[in-house]
Structures are given as structure tokens and as C-alpha cells.
Amino acid sequence: MSLKRRSYEAGHKPKFLVVIDESPECDRAVYYASRRAARTGASVMMLLVIEPHDRHQQWLGVADIMKAEAHEAASQKLDEFAARANGVAGITPERMIRDGDTSEEILKLIDEDEDIAILVLAAGTGKEGPGPLVGSLGKVAGSYPIPVAIVPGHLGDEDLDALS
């Protein structure tokens, strides 16, 4: 069971949760969430989930090295998007790196942080569909404890400025 949302109570501040990944449309979610957060007095939390690939390589610490390298790459990716958020909206987002299944880690983080008020994702524009996260989320979004905003990946900065 999810914590009661406290985003707008005294001593709390609403957060827009953005999932950072390798998709080209990820920038659209960061842009929208950052602009919207700045306009509404909210903050942004960026989550990057490292999905486990092969954890059976226990020999000679290879798994530990791979995990450290994945965390370093994730930190660099978050640095890039944090700089983008700061550049477009003058905000400094919180950053979170988790290991596990992306969908599960999103729900865990929402459960743990009662100030997360909305999940912001961007939909892909390719013929393969909106992207795996948006596609899978569509099936369970009705059971989410917070609203989910899906930003069309084809919208440009001016379009998103008008909406945020």
C-alpha cells in the first residue's frame, strides 16, 4: 500500500518524477517536467534504473566491476539531464540511481517518497510504438497511486513551453 501523498501539505513540496533512460524522447520528459516544476513551485526527481543483465559472473569480481561501471555511466547520464533541467528552468533536480526492474523501482520510489505528485514519461515517435516503459505502464497506470503524464516525443521546446 502506498503512502498518503503529502505533496501540498505544510513542510512538503510536490515532486515531478522523471525516469531517465537511453531513449531519444527522454529529453522531452525532462524538459516538460523541469519547466512545469519551475512554474508551479515544485521540484524534479530523476530516476535512472540499472536493470540487471548477467549477475552470474561472480568470478574474479567481474560482476562488481560491471556494476561499478554501470553506476558511473548512470551518474554521468544524470549529470547531463540535470544540467539540461538547470539550463531550461533554473532548477537542480534530485537524482536517484536504483538497481532492478524499472517498473518495480518506479513503484517502490513512489511508495517511499510521499512528496512525489506526478510521474512524467515521454512517448516515442517511432513505428515500434511509444516505448517499452510507456507501453507497459499503459496496462497498469490505472492502479498507480499518482497521475502519470505522458509527453508526446515529437513536441518541440516551443510546444512544451506553451503547455508547461
SEFI-845423 format. One record per residue: residue number from 1; x, y, z of N, C-alpha, C in turn. Coordinates in nm, 2 decimals. Example, Ala and Ser with C-alpha at 12.3 -4.5 7.8 and 13.67 -1.06 7.14 Angstrom:
% residues 2
<1, <1.32, -0.57, 0.78>, <1.23, -0.45, 0.78>, <1.32, -0.33, 0.78>>,
<2, <1.28, -0.22, 0.71>, <1.37, -0.11, 0.71>, <1.29, 0.00, 0.79>>,
//
This chain:
% residues 164
<1, <0.08, -0.12, 0.00>, <0.00, 0.00, 0.00>, <0.09, 0.12, 0.00>>,
<2, <0.05, 0.22, -0.08>, <0.13, 0.34, -0.09>, <0.10, 0.44, 0.02>>,
<3, <0.20, 0.52, 0.05>, <0.19, 0.63, 0.15>, <0.09, 0.73, 0.10>>,
<4, <0.02, 0.79, 0.19>, <-0.07, 0.91, 0.15>, <0.02, 1.02, 0.09>>,
<5, <-0.02, 1.07, -0.02>, <0.05, 1.18, -0.08>, <0.04, 1.30, 0.01>>,
<6, <0.16, 1.37, 0.03>, <0.16, 1.49, 0.12>, <0.22, 1.61, 0.05>>,
<7, <0.23, 1.60, -0.08>, <0.30, 1.70, -0.17>, <0.26, 1.84, -0.14>>,
<8, <0.14, 1.87, -0.10>, <0.09, 2.00, -0.09>, <0.06, 2.04, 0.05>>,
<9, <0.11, 1.96, 0.15>, <0.09, 1.99, 0.29>, <0.20, 2.08, 0.34>>,
<10, <0.18, 2.15, 0.45>, <0.29, 2.24, 0.50>, <0.41, 2.16, 0.53>>,
<11, <0.53, 2.21, 0.49>, <0.66, 2.14, 0.51>, <0.69, 2.05, 0.39>>,
<12, <0.61, 2.04, 0.29>, <0.63, 1.95, 0.18>, <0.63, 2.02, 0.05>>,
<13, <0.69, 1.97, -0.05>, <0.69, 2.03, -0.18>, <0.67, 1.92, -0.29>>,
<14, <0.58, 1.94, -0.38>, <0.55, 1.84, -0.48>, <0.67, 1.81, -0.57>>,
<15, <0.69, 1.69, -0.61>, <0.79, 1.65, -0.70>, <0.74, 1.58, -0.82>>,
<16, <0.80, 1.62, -0.93>, <0.77, 1.55, -1.06>, <0.88, 1.45, -1.08>>,
<17, <0.84, 1.32, -1.09>, <0.93, 1.21, -1.11>, <0.95, 1.19, -1.26>>,
<18, <1.08, 1.19, -1.30>, <1.11, 1.16, -1.44>, <1.20, 1.04, -1.45>>,
<19, <1.17, 0.95, -1.53>, <1.25, 0.83, -1.55>, <1.35, 0.86, -1.66>>,
<20, <1.48, 0.85, -1.63>, <1.59, 0.87, -1.73>, <1.63, 0.74, -1.79>>,
<21, <1.63, 0.74, -1.92>, <1.68, 0.62, -1.99>, <1.75, 0.66, -2.12>>,
<22, <1.78, 0.57, -2.21>, <1.86, 0.59, -2.33>, <1.77, 0.64, -2.45>>,
<23, <1.64, 0.65, -2.43>, <1.56, 0.68, -2.54>, <1.58, 0.83, -2.58>>,
<24, <1.56, 0.86, -2.71>, <1.58, 0.99, -2.76>, <1.47, 1.09, -2.71>>,
<25, <1.35, 1.04, -2.67>, <1.24, 1.12, -2.62>, <1.26, 1.15, -2.48>>,
<26, <1.35, 1.09, -2.41>, <1.37, 1.12, -2.26>, <1.39, 1.27, -2.24>>,
<27, <1.46, 1.34, -2.33>, <1.48, 1.48, -2.31>, <1.34, 1.56, -2.31>>,
<28, <1.24, 1.51, -2.38>, <1.11, 1.58, -2.38>, <1.05, 1.57, -2.24>>,
<29, <1.06, 1.46, -2.18>, <1.01, 1.44, -2.04>, <1.08, 1.53, -1.94>>,
<30, <1.21, 1.54, -1.95>, <1.29, 1.62, -1.87>, <1.26, 1.77, -1.89>>,
<31, <1.25, 1.81, -2.01>, <1.22, 1.95, -2.05>, <1.08, 1.99, -1.99>>,
<32, <0.98, 1.91, -2.02>, <0.84, 1.94, -1.97>, <0.84, 1.94, -1.82>>,
<33, <0.89, 1.84, -1.75>, <0.89, 1.83, -1.61>, <0.96, 1.95, -1.54>>,
<34, <1.07, 1.99, -1.60>, <1.15, 2.10, -1.55>, <1.08, 2.23, -1.56>>,
<35, <1.02, 2.26, -1.68>, <0.95, 2.38, -1.70>, <0.83, 2.39, -1.61>>,
<36, <0.75, 2.28, -1.60>, <0.63, 2.27, -1.52>, <0.66, 2.29, -1.38>>,
<37, <0.77, 2.22, -1.33>, <0.81, 2.23, -1.19>, <0.84, 2.38, -1.15>>,
<38, <0.92, 2.44, -1.24>, <0.96, 2.58, -1.21>, <0.84, 2.67, -1.21>>,
<39, <0.75, 2.65, -1.30>, <0.63, 2.73, -1.30>, <0.54, 2.71, -1.18>>,
<40, <0.53, 2.59, -1.13>, <0.44, 2.56, -1.02>, <0.50, 2.56, -0.88>>,
<41, <0.63, 2.58, -0.87>, <0.70, 2.58, -0.74>, <0.73, 2.44, -0.69>>,
<42, <0.73, 2.34, -0.78>, <0.76, 2.20, -0.75>, <0.91, 2.18, -0.77>>,
<43, <0.95, 2.05, -0.75>, <1.09, 2.01, -0.78>, <1.08, 1.89, -0.87>>,
<44, <1.20, 1.85, -0.92>, <1.21, 1.74, -1.01>, <1.30, 1.63, -0.95>>,
<45, <1.26, 1.51, -0.95>, <1.34, 1.40, -0.91>, <1.36, 1.31, -1.04>>,
<46, <1.49, 1.28, -1.07>, <1.52, 1.20, -1.18>, <1.56, 1.06, -1.13>>,
<47, <1.50, 0.96, -1.19>, <1.53, 0.82, -1.15>, <1.59, 0.75, -1.27>>,
<48, <1.71, 0.69, -1.25>, <1.77, 0.60, -1.36>, <1.78, 0.46, -1.29>>,
<49, <1.72, 0.37, -1.36>, <1.73, 0.23, -1.31>, <1.82, 0.15, -1.39>>,
<50, <1.91, 0.08, -1.33>, <2.01, -0.01, -1.39>, <1.95, -0.15, -1.38>>,
<51, <1.91, -0.20, -1.50>, <1.85, -0.34, -1.50>, <1.96, -0.44, -1.50>>,
<52, <1.94, -0.54, -1.41>, <2.05, -0.64, -1.40>, <2.05, -0.72, -1.53>>,
<53, <2.17, -0.75, -1.58>, <2.19, -0.82, -1.71>, <2.23, -0.97, -1.67>>,
<54, <2.36, -0.98, -1.64>, <2.40, -1.12, -1.60>, <2.48, -1.11, -1.47>>,
<55, <2.41, -1.14, -1.36>, <2.47, -1.13, -1.23>, <2.53, -1.27, -1.19>>,
<56, <2.55, -1.36, -1.29>, <2.61, -1.49, -1.26>, <2.76, -1.49, -1.28>>,
<57, <2.81, -1.37, -1.32>, <2.96, -1.36, -1.34>, <3.02, -1.32, -1.21>>,
<58, <3.03, -1.42, -1.12>, <3.09, -1.39, -0.99>, <3.24, -1.41, -0.99>>,
<59, <3.29, -1.47, -1.09>, <3.44, -1.50, -1.09>, <3.52, -1.37, -1.10>>,
<60, <3.62, -1.36, -1.01>, <3.72, -1.25, -1.01>, <3.66, -1.11, -1.00>>,
<61, <3.54, -1.10, -0.94>, <3.48, -0.97, -0.91>, <3.43, -0.90, -1.04>>,
<62, <3.41, -0.98, -1.15>, <3.37, -0.91, -1.27>, <3.23, -0.85, -1.25>>,
<63, <3.14, -0.91, -1.18>, <3.01, -0.85, -1.16>, <3.02, -0.72, -1.08>>,
<64, <3.11, -0.71, -0.98>, <3.13, -0.59, -0.91>, <3.18, -0.48, -1.00>>,
<65, <3.28, -0.51, -1.09>, <3.33, -0.41, -1.18>, <3.22, -0.37, -1.27>>,
<66, <3.15, -0.46, -1.33>, <3.04, -0.42, -1.42>, <2.94, -0.33, -1.35>>,
<67, <2.90, -0.36, -1.23>, <2.81, -0.28, -1.15>, <2.86, -0.14, -1.13>>,
<68, <2.99, -0.13, -1.09>, <3.05, 0.00, -1.07>, <3.06, 0.08, -1.20>>,
<69, <3.09, 0.02, -1.31>, <3.09, 0.09, -1.44>, <2.95, 0.13, -1.48>>,
<70, <2.85, 0.05, -1.45>, <2.71, 0.09, -1.48>, <2.67, 0.21, -1.40>>,
<71, <2.71, 0.21, -1.27>, <2.67, 0.32, -1.18>, <2.74, 0.45, -1.23>>,
<72, <2.86, 0.44, -1.27>, <2.94, 0.55, -1.32>, <2.87, 0.61, -1.44>>,
<73, <2.83, 0.52, -1.54>, <2.77, 0.57, -1.66>, <2.63, 0.63, -1.63>>,
<74, <2.56, 0.57, -1.53>, <2.43, 0.63, -1.49>, <2.45, 0.76, -1.43>>,
<75, <2.55, 0.78, -1.35>, <2.57, 0.91, -1.28>, <2.61, 1.02, -1.39>>,
<76, <2.68, 0.98, -1.49>, <2.71, 1.07, -1.60>, <2.59, 1.11, -1.67>>,
<77, <2.50, 1.02, -1.70>, <2.37, 1.04, -1.77>, <2.29, 1.14, -1.69>>,
<78, <2.28, 1.11, -1.56>, <2.20, 1.20, -1.47>, <2.26, 1.34, -1.47>>,
<79, <2.40, 1.35, -1.47>, <2.46, 1.48, -1.47>, <2.42, 1.56, -1.60>>,
<80, <2.41, 1.49, -1.71>, <2.37, 1.55, -1.84>, <2.23, 1.61, -1.83>>,
<81, <2.14, 1.53, -1.78>, <2.00, 1.57, -1.77>, <1.98, 1.67, -1.66>>,
<82, <2.05, 1.66, -1.56>, <2.04, 1.77, -1.45>, <2.09, 1.90, -1.51>>,
<83, <2.19, 1.90, -1.59>, <2.24, 2.03, -1.65>, <2.13, 2.08, -1.75>>,
<84, <2.07, 1.99, -1.82>, <1.96, 2.03, -1.91>, <1.85, 2.09, -1.83>>,
<85, <1.80, 2.03, -1.72>, <1.69, 2.09, -1.64>, <1.73, 2.22, -1.58>>,
<86, <1.86, 2.24, -1.54>, <1.90, 2.36, -1.49>, <1.90, 2.47, -1.60>>,
<87, <1.95, 2.43, -1.72>, <1.95, 2.52, -1.83>, <1.82, 2.57, -1.88>>,
<88, <1.72, 2.48, -1.88>, <1.59, 2.52, -1.93>, <1.50, 2.58, -1.83>>,
<89, <1.52, 2.56, -1.70>, <1.43, 2.60, -1.60>, <1.49, 2.65, -1.47>>,
<90, <1.62, 2.65, -1.47>, <1.69, 2.70, -1.35>, <1.67, 2.62, -1.22>>,
<91, <1.64, 2.49, -1.24>, <1.62, 2.41, -1.12>, <1.73, 2.30, -1.11>>,
<92, <1.75, 2.26, -0.99>, <1.85, 2.15, -0.97>, <1.77, 2.03, -0.92>>,
<93, <1.76, 1.93, -1.00>, <1.68, 1.81, -0.97>, <1.75, 1.72, -0.87>>,
<94, <1.67, 1.65, -0.79>, <1.72, 1.53, -0.71>, <1.75, 1.42, -0.81>>,
<95, <1.85, 1.34, -0.77>, <1.89, 1.23, -0.86>, <1.89, 1.10, -0.78>>,
<96, <1.85, 0.99, -0.85>, <1.84, 0.86, -0.78>, <1.88, 0.76, -0.88>>,
<97, <1.97, 0.67, -0.84>, <2.01, 0.55, -0.92>, <1.96, 0.43, -0.84>>,
<98, <1.89, 0.34, -0.91>, <1.85, 0.21, -0.85>, <1.89, 0.10, -0.94>>,
<99, <1.90, -0.02, -0.87>, <1.93, -0.14, -0.95>, <1.80, -0.23, -0.94>>,
<100, <1.76, -0.28, -1.05>, <1.64, -0.37, -1.05>, <1.56, -0.35, -1.18>>,
<101, <1.43, -0.40, -1.17>, <1.33, -0.38, -1.27>, <1.28, -0.24, -1.27>>,
<102, <1.28, -0.18, -1.39>, <1.24, -0.03, -1.39>, <1.10, -0.01, -1.33>>,
<103, <1.00, -0.09, -1.38>, <0.86, -0.07, -1.33>, <0.85, -0.09, -1.18>>,
<104, <0.92, -0.19, -1.13>, <0.92, -0.21, -0.99>, <0.98, -0.10, -0.91>>,
<105, <1.10, -0.05, -0.96>, <1.17, 0.05, -0.89>, <1.09, 0.19, -0.89>>,
<106, <1.02, 0.21, -1.00>, <0.94, 0.33, -1.00>, <0.83, 0.33, -0.89>>,
<107, <0.76, 0.21, -0.88>, <0.66, 0.20, -0.78>, <0.72, 0.20, -0.64>>,
<108, <0.84, 0.14, -0.62>, <0.90, 0.15, -0.48>, <0.93, 0.29, -0.44>>,
<109, <0.99, 0.37, -0.54>, <1.02, 0.50, -0.51>, <0.90, 0.59, -0.48>>,
<110, <0.79, 0.57, -0.55>, <0.67, 0.64, -0.53>, <0.62, 0.61, -0.39>>,
<111, <0.63, 0.48, -0.35>, <0.58, 0.43, -0.22>, <0.67, 0.49, -0.11>>,
<112, <0.79, 0.51, -0.13>, <0.88, 0.56, -0.03>, <0.88, 0.71, -0.01>>,
<113, <0.85, 0.79, -0.12>, <0.85, 0.93, -0.11>, <0.71, 0.99, -0.13>>,
<114, <0.66, 1.04, -0.02>, <0.52, 1.09, -0.02>, <0.50, 1.22, -0.09>>,
<115, <0.61, 1.28, -0.13>, <0.60, 1.41, -0.20>, <0.60, 1.40, -0.35>>,
<116, <0.62, 1.28, -0.40>, <0.61, 1.26, -0.55>, <0.46, 1.27, -0.59>>,
<117, <0.44, 1.37, -0.67>, <0.30, 1.40, -0.71>, <0.26, 1.36, -0.84>>,
<118, <0.35, 1.34, -0.93>, <0.32, 1.30, -1.07>, <0.44, 1.23, -1.13>>,
<119, <0.42, 1.13, -1.22>, <0.52, 1.06, -1.29>, <0.51, 1.12, -1.43>>,
<120, <0.63, 1.17, -1.49>, <0.63, 1.22, -1.62>, <0.72, 1.13, -1.71>>,
<121, <0.66, 1.08, -1.82>, <0.73, 1.00, -1.92>, <0.71, 1.06, -2.05>>,
<122, <0.79, 1.02, -2.15>, <0.78, 1.07, -2.28>, <0.75, 0.95, -2.37>>,
<123, <0.66, 0.97, -2.47>, <0.63, 0.86, -2.56>, <0.72, 0.87, -2.69>>,
<124, <0.76, 0.75, -2.73>, <0.85, 0.75, -2.85>, <0.76, 0.78, -2.97>>,
<125, <0.83, 0.82, -3.08>, <0.76, 0.86, -3.20>, <0.78, 0.76, -3.31>>,
<126, <0.86, 0.65, -3.29>, <0.89, 0.55, -3.39>, <0.77, 0.46, -3.42>>,
<127, <0.78, 0.38, -3.53>, <0.68, 0.29, -3.57>, <0.67, 0.17, -3.47>>,
<128, <0.77, 0.15, -3.39>, <0.77, 0.04, -3.29>, <0.68, 0.07, -3.17>>,
<129, <0.63, 0.19, -3.16>, <0.53, 0.22, -3.05>, <0.59, 0.33, -2.96>>,
<130, <0.52, 0.35, -2.85>, <0.55, 0.46, -2.76>, <0.67, 0.43, -2.67>>,
<131, <0.73, 0.31, -2.68>, <0.84, 0.28, -2.59>, <0.80, 0.17, -2.49>>,
<132, <0.90, 0.09, -2.45>, <0.86, -0.02, -2.36>, <0.80, 0.03, -2.22>>,
<133, <0.86, 0.14, -2.17>, <0.80, 0.18, -2.04>, <0.66, 0.23, -2.05>>,
<134, <0.64, 0.32, -2.15>, <0.50, 0.38, -2.17>, <0.41, 0.26, -2.21>>,
<135, <0.45, 0.17, -2.29>, <0.37, 0.06, -2.33>, <0.33, -0.03, -2.21>>,
<136, <0.43, -0.06, -2.13>, <0.39, -0.15, -2.01>, <0.31, -0.07, -1.91>>,
<137, <0.34, 0.05, -1.89>, <0.27, 0.13, -1.79>, <0.13, 0.15, -1.83>>,
<138, <0.10, 0.16, -1.96>, <-0.04, 0.17, -2.00>, <-0.13, 0.07, -1.95>>,
<139, <-0.07, -0.05, -1.93>, <-0.15, -0.16, -1.88>, <-0.19, -0.15, -1.73>>,
<140, <-0.10, -0.08, -1.65>, <-0.12, -0.08, -1.51>, <-0.14, 0.06, -1.45>>,
<141, <-0.14, 0.16, -1.54>, <-0.14, 0.30, -1.49>, <-0.27, 0.33, -1.41>>,
<142, <-0.38, 0.26, -1.43>, <-0.50, 0.27, -1.36>, <-0.48, 0.24, -1.21>>,
<143, <-0.38, 0.16, -1.18>, <-0.36, 0.12, -1.04>, <-0.25, 0.20, -0.97>>,
<144, <-0.19, 0.30, -1.04>, <-0.09, 0.38, -0.99>, <-0.14, 0.47, -0.88>>,
<145, <-0.06, 0.50, -0.78>, <-0.11, 0.59, -0.67>, <-0.10, 0.74, -0.70>>,
<146, <-0.04, 0.77, -0.82>, <-0.03, 0.91, -0.86>, <-0.06, 0.92, -1.01>>,
<147, <-0.09, 1.04, -1.06>, <-0.12, 1.06, -1.20>, <0.01, 1.04, -1.28>>,
<148, <-0.01, 1.00, -1.40>, <0.10, 0.97, -1.50>, <0.08, 1.07, -1.62>>,
<149, <0.18, 1.15, -1.64>, <0.18, 1.24, -1.76>, <0.27, 1.18, -1.87>>,
<150, <0.21, 1.17, -1.99>, <0.29, 1.11, -2.10>, <0.31, 1.23, -2.20>>,
<151, <0.43, 1.27, -2.22>, <0.46, 1.38, -2.31>, <0.49, 1.32, -2.45>>,
<152, <0.42, 1.37, -2.55>, <0.44, 1.32, -2.69>, <0.59, 1.36, -2.73>>,
<153, <0.66, 1.26, -2.77>, <0.80, 1.28, -2.80>, <0.83, 1.37, -2.92>>,
<154, <0.73, 1.40, -3.00>, <0.75, 1.48, -3.12>, <0.74, 1.63, -3.09>>,
<155, <0.69, 1.67, -2.97>, <0.67, 1.81, -2.94>, <0.81, 1.88, -2.92>>,
<156, <0.82, 2.00, -2.97>, <0.94, 2.08, -2.96>, <0.94, 2.16, -2.84>>,
<157, <1.05, 2.24, -2.81>, <1.06, 2.32, -2.70>, <0.95, 2.42, -2.69>>,
<158, <0.92, 2.49, -2.80>, <0.81, 2.59, -2.80>, <0.68, 2.53, -2.77>>,
<159, <0.65, 2.41, -2.82>, <0.52, 2.34, -2.79>, <0.51, 2.31, -2.64>>,
<160, <0.62, 2.26, -2.59>, <0.62, 2.23, -2.44>, <0.62, 2.35, -2.36>>,
<161, <0.68, 2.46, -2.40>, <0.67, 2.59, -2.32>, <0.53, 2.63, -2.31>>,
<162, <0.45, 2.62, -2.42>, <0.31, 2.66, -2.42>, <0.23, 2.57, -2.33>>,
<163, <0.27, 2.45, -2.30>, <0.19, 2.35, -2.22>, <0.24, 2.35, -2.08>>,
<164, <0.35, 2.40, -2.05>, <0.41, 2.39, -1.92>, <0.42, 2.53, -1.85>>,
//
